[in-house]
Amino acid sequence: MLLEMLENRPIVMGVKFSYGHDVDGAFGHAIVISDAYNEGNSSFWRVFDPIFGVQIVDFVSFPKGYRGDPLAYWWFTDFTRRP
């Protein structure tokens, strides 16, 4: 996946929630991972969430704990390509 981002191809991923989300009642939704970076000894992804906008998430623990759901998991992956 790092290669995808190095070549400017964002990744679309689905996050599945274990319970209805408190804002929209969804059990999951698609977000876009646009890039990754390191800061100190930690690695992060910048994600674009359709409800909450830009989020910076920890590479190691994402998506577990995303939006407060300790059971959230990576549901699907879609790759993009240049036109």
N, CA, C and O atoms as a GROMACS GRO file, in nm:
protein
  332
    1MET      N    1   0.081  -0.120   0.000
    1MET     CA    2   0.000   0.000   0.000
    1MET      C    3   0.085   0.126   0.000
    1MET      O    4   0.045   0.229  -0.053
    2LEU      N    5   0.202   0.117   0.059
    2LEU     CA    6   0.290   0.233   0.059
    2LEU      C    7   0.325   0.274  -0.083
    2LEU      O    8   0.332   0.393  -0.114
    3LEU      N    9   0.348   0.175  -0.170
    3LEU     CA   10   0.378   0.204  -0.310
    3LEU      C   11   0.265   0.284  -0.374
    3LEU      O   12   0.291   0.376  -0.451
    4GLU      N   13   0.142   0.248  -0.343
    4GLU     CA   14   0.027   0.321  -0.398
    4GLU      C   15   0.036   0.469  -0.363
    4GLU      O   16   0.016   0.555  -0.448
    5MET      N   17   0.065   0.498  -0.238
    5MET     CA   18   0.071   0.637  -0.194
    5MET      C   19   0.193   0.709  -0.251
    5MET      O   20   0.186   0.828  -0.283
    6LEU      N   21   0.305   0.638  -0.263
    6LEU     CA   22   0.424   0.699  -0.321
    6LEU      C   23   0.401   0.738  -0.467
    6LEU      O   24   0.464   0.831  -0.518
    7GLU      N   25   0.311   0.668  -0.532
    7GLU     CA   26   0.279   0.698  -0.672
    7GLU      C   27   0.152   0.782  -0.685
    7GLU      O   28   0.089   0.785  -0.791
    8ASN      N   29   0.116   0.851  -0.577
    8ASN     CA   30   0.000   0.942  -0.575
    8ASN      C   31  -0.132   0.876  -0.614
    8ASN      O   32  -0.212   0.932  -0.688
    9ARG      N   33  -0.151   0.756  -0.562
    9ARG     CA   34  -0.277   0.685  -0.585
    9ARG      C   35  -0.340   0.659  -0.448
    9ARG      O   36  -0.304   0.563  -0.380
   10PRO      N   37  -0.433   0.744  -0.406
   10PRO     CA   38  -0.498   0.724  -0.277
   10PRO      C   39  -0.568   0.589  -0.269
   10PRO      O   40  -0.604   0.530  -0.371
   11ILE      N   41  -0.587   0.542  -0.149
   11ILE     CA   42  -0.653   0.414  -0.125
   11ILE      C   43  -0.789   0.441  -0.061
   11ILE      O   44  -0.801   0.519   0.033
   12VAL      N   45  -0.891   0.375  -0.113
   12VAL     CA   46  -1.024   0.384  -0.054
   12VAL      C   47  -1.043   0.260   0.032
   12VAL      O   48  -1.022   0.148  -0.015
   13MET      N   49  -1.080   0.280   0.157
   13MET     CA   50  -1.102   0.165   0.244
   13MET      C   51  -1.234   0.178   0.316
   13MET      O   52  -1.284   0.288   0.339
   14GLY      N   53  -1.288   0.065   0.352
   14GLY     CA   54  -1.410   0.064   0.430
   14GLY      C   55  -1.377   0.033   0.574
   14GLY      O   56  -1.299  -0.058   0.603
   15VAL      N   57  -1.436   0.108   0.664
   15VAL     CA   58  -1.425   0.080   0.807
   15VAL      C   59  -1.560   0.026   0.851
   15VAL      O   60  -1.664   0.089   0.830
   16LYS      N   61  -1.560  -0.090   0.913
   16LYS     CA   62  -1.682  -0.151   0.963
   16LYS      C   63  -1.687  -0.127   1.113
   16LYS      O   64  -1.591  -0.156   1.185
   17PHE      N   65  -1.800  -0.074   1.160
   17PHE     CA   66  -1.818  -0.049   1.303
   17PHE      C   67  -1.896  -0.163   1.367
   17PHE      O   68  -1.974  -0.230   1.300
   18SER      N   69  -1.874  -0.184   1.496
   18SER     CA   70  -1.943  -0.293   1.566
   18SER      C   71  -2.082  -0.250   1.613
   18SER      O   72  -2.162  -0.333   1.656
   19TYR      N   73  -2.110  -0.122   1.605
   19TYR     CA   74  -2.240  -0.070   1.646
   19TYR      C   75  -2.275   0.049   1.560
   19TYR      O   76  -2.187   0.105   1.494
   20GLY      N   77  -2.400   0.090   1.557
   20GLY     CA   78  -2.441   0.205   1.476
   20GLY      C   79  -2.367   0.330   1.520
   20GLY      O   80  -2.357   0.359   1.638
   21HIS      N   81  -2.317   0.401   1.424
   21HIS     CA   82  -2.242   0.522   1.454
   21HIS      C   83  -2.335   0.629   1.510
   21HIS      O   84  -2.447   0.644   1.462
   22ASP      N   85  -2.290   0.701   1.609
   22ASP     CA   86  -2.378   0.795   1.679
   22ASP      C   87  -2.420   0.915   1.596
   22ASP      O   88  -2.513   0.986   1.635
   23VAL      N   89  -2.354   0.940   1.482
   23VAL     CA   90  -2.391   1.056   1.401
   23VAL      C   91  -2.489   1.019   1.291
   23VAL      O   92  -2.589   1.088   1.271
   24ASP      N   93  -2.461   0.911   1.220
   24ASP     CA   94  -2.544   0.880   1.105
   24ASP      C   95  -2.610   0.742   1.110
   24ASP      O   96  -2.678   0.704   1.015
   25GLY      N   97  -2.591   0.668   1.218
   25GLY     CA   98  -2.651   0.536   1.229
   25GLY      C   99  -2.587   0.430   1.141
   25GLY      O  100  -2.637   0.318   1.134
   26ALA      N  101  -2.477   0.463   1.074
   26ALA     CA  102  -2.411   0.370   0.982
   26ALA      C  103  -2.335   0.263   1.060
   26ALA      O  104  -2.291   0.286   1.173
   27PHE      N  105  -2.321   0.148   0.999
   27PHE     CA  106  -2.239   0.042   1.057
   27PHE      C  107  -2.102   0.040   0.991
   27PHE      O  108  -2.022  -0.050   1.018
   28GLY      N  109  -2.074   0.136   0.907
   28GLY     CA  110  -1.944   0.148   0.842
   28GLY      C  111  -1.954   0.249   0.729
   28GLY      O  112  -2.063   0.287   0.687
   29HIS      N  113  -1.839   0.291   0.682
   29HIS     CA  114  -1.837   0.377   0.565
   29HIS      C  115  -1.699   0.378   0.503
   29HIS      O  116  -1.602   0.330   0.562
   30ALA      N  117  -1.691   0.433   0.383
   30ALA     CA  118  -1.565   0.439   0.309
   30ALA      C  119  -1.492   0.567   0.344
   30ALA      O  120  -1.552   0.673   0.359
   31ILE      N  121  -1.360   0.554   0.355
   31ILE     CA  122  -1.274   0.671   0.374
   31ILE      C  123  -1.159   0.661   0.275
   31ILE      O  124  -1.137   0.555   0.216
   32VAL      N  125  -1.087   0.770   0.256
   32VAL     CA  126  -0.974   0.773   0.164
   32VAL      C  127  -0.846   0.794   0.243
   32VAL      O  128  -0.836   0.889   0.322
   33ILE      N  129  -0.750   0.706   0.223
   33ILE     CA  130  -0.617   0.724   0.282
   33ILE      C  131  -0.533   0.794   0.176
   33ILE      O  132  -0.507   0.738   0.070
   34SER      N  133  -0.491   0.917   0.206
   34SER     CA  134  -0.423   0.996   0.105
   34SER      C  135  -0.271   0.990   0.114
   34SER      O  136  -0.204   0.994   0.012
   35ASP      N  137  -0.217   0.980   0.234
   35ASP     CA  138  -0.072   0.972   0.247
   35ASP      C  139  -0.033   0.921   0.384
   35ASP      O  140  -0.115   0.911   0.475
   36ALA      N  141   0.095   0.889   0.396
   36ALA     CA  142   0.151   0.839   0.522
   36ALA      C  143   0.276   0.920   0.553
   36ALA      O  144   0.345   0.968   0.463
   37TYR      N  145   0.303   0.934   0.682
   37TYR     CA  146   0.426   1.004   0.721
   37TYR      C  147   0.470   0.959   0.859
   37TYR      O  148   0.392   0.903   0.936
   38ASN      N  149   0.594   0.985   0.889
   38ASN     CA  150   0.653   0.953   1.019
   38ASN      C  151   0.675   1.081   1.096
   38ASN      O  152   0.710   1.185   1.040
   39GLU      N  153   0.656   1.072   1.226
   39GLU     CA  154   0.684   1.183   1.315
   39GLU      C  155   0.742   1.122   1.442
   39GLU      O  156   0.674   1.051   1.515
   40GLY      N  157   0.869   1.151   1.468
   40GLY     CA  158   0.936   1.086   1.580
   40GLY      C  159   0.946   0.938   1.554
   40GLY      O  160   0.992   0.896   1.448
   41ASN      N  161   0.904   0.857   1.650
   41ASN     CA  162   0.907   0.712   1.635
   41ASN      C  163   0.773   0.654   1.594
   41ASN      O  164   0.754   0.532   1.600
   42SER      N  165   0.679   0.739   1.553
   42SER     CA  166   0.545   0.694   1.517
   42SER      C  167   0.516   0.718   1.370
   42SER      O  168   0.574   0.808   1.308
   43SER      N  169   0.426   0.638   1.315
   43SER     CA  170   0.382   0.652   1.176
   43SER      C  171   0.233   0.684   1.174
   43SER      O  172   0.157   0.633   1.256
   44PHE      N  173   0.194   0.767   1.079
   44PHE     CA  174   0.055   0.811   1.071
   44PHE      C  175   0.004   0.806   0.928
   44PHE      O  176   0.081   0.812   0.833
   45TRP      N  177  -0.127   0.794   0.916
   45TRP     CA  178  -0.197   0.808   0.789
   45TRP      C  179  -0.286   0.930   0.797
   45TRP      O  180  -0.344   0.960   0.902
   46ARG      N  181  -0.296   1.001   0.686
   46ARG     CA  182  -0.393   1.110   0.674
   46ARG      C  183  -0.512   1.051   0.600
   46ARG      O  184  -0.498   1.002   0.487
   47VAL      N  185  -0.628   1.054   0.662
   47VAL     CA  186  -0.747   0.999   0.600
   47VAL      C  187  -0.853   1.108   0.583
   47VAL      O  188  -0.860   1.203   0.662
   48PHE      N  189  -0.933   1.093   0.480
   48PHE     CA  190  -1.045   1.183   0.455
   48PHE      C  191  -1.172   1.105   0.485
   48PHE      O  192  -1.205   1.009   0.414
   49ASP      N  193  -1.240   1.145   0.588
   49ASP     CA  194  -1.362   1.080   0.634
   49ASP      C  195  -1.481   1.161   0.580
   49ASP      O  196  -1.481   1.284   0.595
   50PRO      N  197  -1.582   1.097   0.519
   50PRO     CA  198  -1.693   1.172   0.460
   50PRO      C  199  -1.776   1.248   0.563
   50PRO      O  200  -1.846   1.343   0.527
   51ILE      N  201  -1.770   1.209   0.687
   51ILE     CA  202  -1.848   1.277   0.790
   51ILE      C  203  -1.763   1.375   0.870
   51ILE      O  204  -1.806   1.486   0.899
   52PHE      N  205  -1.642   1.332   0.906
   52PHE     CA  206  -1.560   1.410   0.997
   52PHE      C  207  -1.444   1.484   0.932
   52PHE      O  208  -1.367   1.550   1.001
   53GLY      N  209  -1.430   1.475   0.802
   53GLY     CA  210  -1.323   1.546   0.732
   53GLY      C  211  -1.188   1.480   0.750
   53GLY      O  212  -1.178   1.359   0.769
   54VAL      N  213  -1.084   1.561   0.745
   54VAL     CA  214  -0.948   1.510   0.753
   54VAL      C  215  -0.918   1.461   0.895
   54VAL      O  216  -0.943   1.531   0.993
   55GLN      N  217  -0.864   1.341   0.904
   55GLN     CA  218  -0.826   1.282   1.031
   55GLN      C  219  -0.681   1.233   1.019
   55GLN      O  220  -0.641   1.184   0.914
   56ILE      N  221  -0.606   1.246   1.125
   56ILE     CA  222  -0.472   1.188   1.132
   56ILE      C  223  -0.484   1.068   1.227
   56ILE      O  224  -0.526   1.082   1.342
   57VAL      N  225  -0.447   0.950   1.177
   57VAL     CA  226  -0.463   0.829   1.256
   57VAL      C  227  -0.331   0.756   1.268
   57VAL      O  228  -0.245   0.765   1.180
   58ASP      N  229  -0.315   0.684   1.377
   58ASP     CA  230  -0.194   0.607   1.402
   58ASP      C  231  -0.192   0.484   1.313
   58ASP      O  232  -0.287   0.406   1.312
   59PHE      N  233  -0.085   0.468   1.239
   59PHE     CA  234  -0.070   0.357   1.144
   59PHE      C  235  -0.084   0.222   1.213
   59PHE      O  236  -0.147   0.131   1.159
   60VAL      N  237  -0.026   0.207   1.332
   60VAL     CA  238  -0.021   0.079   1.401
   60VAL      C  239  -0.159   0.033   1.448
   60VAL      O  240  -0.192  -0.085   1.435
   61SER      N  241  -0.238   0.123   1.502
   61SER     CA  242  -0.364   0.081   1.562
   61SER      C  243  -0.486   0.100   1.473
   61SER      O  244  -0.593   0.048   1.505
   62PHE      N  245  -0.475   0.173   1.364
   62PHE     CA  246  -0.589   0.201   1.279
   62PHE      C  247  -0.634   0.076   1.205
   62PHE      O  248  -0.548   0.003   1.156
   63PRO      N  249  -0.764   0.047   1.194
   63PRO     CA  250  -0.878   0.126   1.236
   63PRO      C  251  -0.933   0.090   1.374
   63PRO      O  252  -1.034   0.146   1.416
   64LYS      N  253  -0.867  -0.001   1.445
   64LYS     CA  254  -0.915  -0.034   1.580
   64LYS      C  255  -0.925   0.094   1.663
   64LYS      O  256  -0.830   0.170   1.673
   65GLY      N  257  -1.039   0.114   1.721
   65GLY     CA  258  -1.061   0.235   1.801
   65GLY      C  259  -1.106   0.356   1.722
   65GLY      O  260  -1.132   0.461   1.780
   66TYR      N  261  -1.118   0.343   1.588
   66TYR     CA  262  -1.157   0.458   1.507
   66TYR      C  263  -1.297   0.504   1.544
   66TYR      O  264  -1.389   0.424   1.558
   67ARG      N  265  -1.311   0.633   1.561
   67ARG     CA  266  -1.437   0.699   1.600
   67ARG      C  267  -1.492   0.638   1.730
   67ARG      O  268  -1.613   0.632   1.749
   68GLY      N  269  -1.402   0.594   1.818
   68GLY     CA  270  -1.443   0.545   1.949
   68GLY      C  271  -1.488   0.400   1.954
   68GLY      O  272  -1.535   0.355   2.058
   69ASP      N  273  -1.475   0.327   1.844
   69ASP     CA  274  -1.519   0.188   1.841
   69ASP      C  275  -1.397   0.095   1.854
   69ASP      O  276  -1.321   0.081   1.759
   70PRO      N  277  -1.378   0.032   1.969
   70PRO     CA  278  -1.262  -0.055   1.987
   70PRO      C  279  -1.266  -0.181   1.900
   70PRO      O  280  -1.165  -0.251   1.887
   71LEU      N  281  -1.381  -0.209   1.840
   71LEU     CA  282  -1.394  -0.327   1.755
   71LEU      C  283  -1.402  -0.293   1.606
   71LEU      O  284  -1.430  -0.381   1.524
   72ALA      N  285  -1.378  -0.167   1.570
   72ALA     CA  286  -1.380  -0.128   1.428
   72ALA      C  287  -1.274  -0.207   1.353
   72ALA      O  288  -1.166  -0.232   1.406
   73TYR      N  289  -1.304  -0.245   1.229
   73TYR     CA  290  -1.206  -0.320   1.152
   73TYR      C  291  -1.209  -0.280   1.005
   73TYR      O  292  -1.304  -0.221   0.956
   74TRP      N  293  -1.099  -0.315   0.936
   74TRP     CA  294  -1.080  -0.287   0.794
   74TRP      C  295  -1.172  -0.380   0.717
   74TRP      O  296  -1.155  -0.502   0.722
   75TRP      N  297  -1.268  -0.323   0.647
   75TRP     CA  298  -1.375  -0.399   0.582
   75TRP      C  299  -1.342  -0.433   0.438
   75TRP      O  300  -1.358  -0.548   0.397
   76PHE      N  301  -1.296  -0.335   0.359
   76PHE     CA  302  -1.261  -0.360   0.220
   76PHE      C  303  -1.156  -0.257   0.175
   76PHE      O  304  -1.135  -0.156   0.241
   77THR      N  305  -1.092  -0.285   0.064
   77THR     CA  306  -0.993  -0.195   0.006
   77THR      C  307  -1.022  -0.179  -0.142
   77THR      O  308  -1.045  -0.278  -0.212
   78ASP      N  309  -1.021  -0.057  -0.191
   78ASP     CA  310  -1.029  -0.028  -0.334
   78ASP      C  311  -0.909   0.058  -0.371
   78ASP      O  312  -0.878   0.156  -0.303
   79PHE      N  313  -0.842   0.022  -0.477
   79PHE     CA  314  -0.727   0.097  -0.522
   79PHE      C  315  -0.766   0.192  -0.633
   79PHE      O  316  -0.856   0.163  -0.712
   80THR      N  317  -0.699   0.304  -0.639
   80THR     CA  318  -0.726   0.403  -0.743
   80THR      C  319  -0.614   0.394  -0.848
   80THR      O  320  -0.512   0.328  -0.826
   81ARG      N  321  -0.635   0.460  -0.960
   81ARG     CA  322  -0.530   0.466  -1.061
   81ARG      C  323  -0.536   0.602  -1.128
   81ARG      O  324  -0.638   0.671  -1.125
   82ARG      N  325  -0.428   0.637  -1.187
   82ARG     CA  326  -0.423   0.765  -1.257
   82ARG      C  327  -0.506   0.758  -1.384
   82ARG      O  328  -0.510   0.654  -1.450
   83PRO      N  329  -0.572   0.868  -1.419
   83PRO     CA  330  -0.654   0.867  -1.541
   83PRO      C  331  -0.568   0.859  -1.665
   83PRO      O  332  -0.622   0.857  -1.776
   0.00000   0.00000   0.00000
